[in-house]
Amino acid sequence: MFDDVLDRARRWVGDWLAGLGERPVGVPLAPAAMRARLDGELPEEGEPASQVLEDLAAAVEPGLVASAGPRYFGFVTGGALPAALGADWMVTAADQNAAVYAMSPAAAVVEETAGRWVLDLLGLPGDATVGFGTGAQMANVSCLAAARRALLLTRGWDVESDGLADAPVPTVVIGEQAHATLLQALRLLGLGSGRAVRVPVDDQGRMRADALRARLDGVTGPVLVCAQAGNVDTGASDPFAAIADALAARGGEAWLHVDGAFGLWAAAAPGRRHLVAGVERADSWAVDAHKWLNVPYDCGMAVVRDRAALAGALTTSAAYIGFGELDPSSRVPESSRRARATPVYAALRSLGRRGVADLVERCCTLARQAADELGRHPEIEVLNAVELNQVLFRPRHGDARELADAVQRDGTCWIGTSVWDGRPALRLSVSNWSTTPADVTRSTDRVLALVEAAGQR
Ligand SMILES: Cc1ncc(COP(=O)(O)O)c(C=O)c1O
């Protein structure tokens, strides 16, 4: 019954992966053109599954972006390691509901093991708890839910039961360049993004520890400090040891959270670990697997030192379920859920400790290469220190957004934009396992050719 449809899917996947390295990377396709291919009426009668796949593949083809390919440098985007991709297919076919142990003992224990390996690789406390969710966004929500619970309990307030009205809400402190998803997490949890105390940052976007100390001066009561490993533009990480020192005297009335969506992976590479020194002193960490670990979307992890706080914040109960610690969904906001730790397990086994370190180190080296190749051109200014996998640059005279548009239309590679020091800039992120030095040179050559062409107009 499945053979025909799986054969078709297998053929499509084979062609897609074989072409990934050479198809134009960007797809400047207008929404109307895409809709025209897909927005027909719902058919009254069903159609054969293999025909549906055939038609769907043809219809979506021009709107697919080679974002899992080696020259996609947009946002912070990983590809899919072969073992992780294969495991993800198996997850889909097995179709386990990884909510509770009883529904899939296999999924639950694979998740336990993958979580333990992640703690080991990242140098985080071995007895911390790990929830696997959709990405760093929900990992931030999960971690901050645990923080909210623990901090309010120090004041005898059970927020899960009593809500936030009249609660002794903690003082929330964030860096001026906290990621948008961290702000979203504060909003969703009723802590508010606007009322957070903002700490000035240095020229790489790192929270300034002296400014944090000044902001905390005179603040009494529970404090939640949200730091960051890996600024989305520069890759720089906050000074965790100094931040932890500044909070030390507050004991249980302070909670340090680290949004480390991609930057926390620096801890897995001996040559980069110093960039996140002291990060293990935090209370919770959000980190993605679908970025730098290169598993298929979607997967991120919420790591929390205080197991009871995460469980207390997120465990639900119903007469017919009875969630307990063995049940994966007691560590995430979702109930029914995909066995999304399985590709993480496969990725980690296929790479091993050394392979993960190599992956991180290689991407950083390639980012340095890109910065050097771009920076040698007199018209390009590299704006960040390039210690991790991010390169931020702009043309000295031309328009950064126009250059990015030209790069995206050209299709050799894909580079996005941001705003740095109040002016547009291009940001290039090397996060894909399959990117080679030749891919970088091919891309920077093309960017520089476009810079030259713009200069001649
Ligand atoms: C620092 C940081 N936090 C959070 C996120 C959000 O991650 P996700 O889209 O996986 O939820 C990102 C994404 O780039 C990030 O760089």
PDBQT file of the ligand as one rigid body, heavy atoms in Angstrom, charges set to zero:
ROOT
HETATM    1  C1  LIG A 501      20.047  34.166  20.020  1.00  0.00    +0.000 C 
HETATM    2  C2  LIG A 501      18.844  33.535  19.388  1.00  0.00    +0.000 A 
HETATM    3  N1  LIG A 501      17.799  33.186  20.157  1.00  0.00    +0.000 NA
HETATM    4  C3  LIG A 501      16.697  32.629  19.657  1.00  0.00    +0.000 A 
HETATM    5  C4  LIG A 501      16.585  32.374  18.312  1.00  0.00    +0.000 A 
HETATM    6  C5  LIG A 501      15.312  31.776  17.784  1.00  0.00    +0.000 C 
HETATM    7  O1  LIG A 501      15.516  30.461  17.384  1.00  0.00    +0.000 OA
HETATM    8  P1  LIG A 501      14.337  29.594  16.738  1.00  0.00    +0.000 P 
HETATM    9  O2  LIG A 501      13.956  30.311  15.480  1.00  0.00    +0.000 OA
HETATM   10  O3  LIG A 501      14.968  28.279  16.509  1.00  0.00    +0.000 OA
HETATM   11  O4  LIG A 501      13.214  29.538  17.707  1.00  0.00    +0.000 OA
HETATM   12  C6  LIG A 501      17.637  32.715  17.460  1.00  0.00    +0.000 A 
HETATM   13  C7  LIG A 501      17.551  32.506  16.016  1.00  0.00    +0.000 C 
HETATM   14  O5  LIG A 501      18.417  32.859  15.250  1.00  0.00    +0.000 OA
HETATM   15  C8  LIG A 501      18.803  33.293  18.008  1.00  0.00    +0.000 A 
HETATM   16  O6  LIG A 501      19.862  33.614  17.246  1.00  0.00    +0.000 OA
ENDROOT
TORSDOF 0
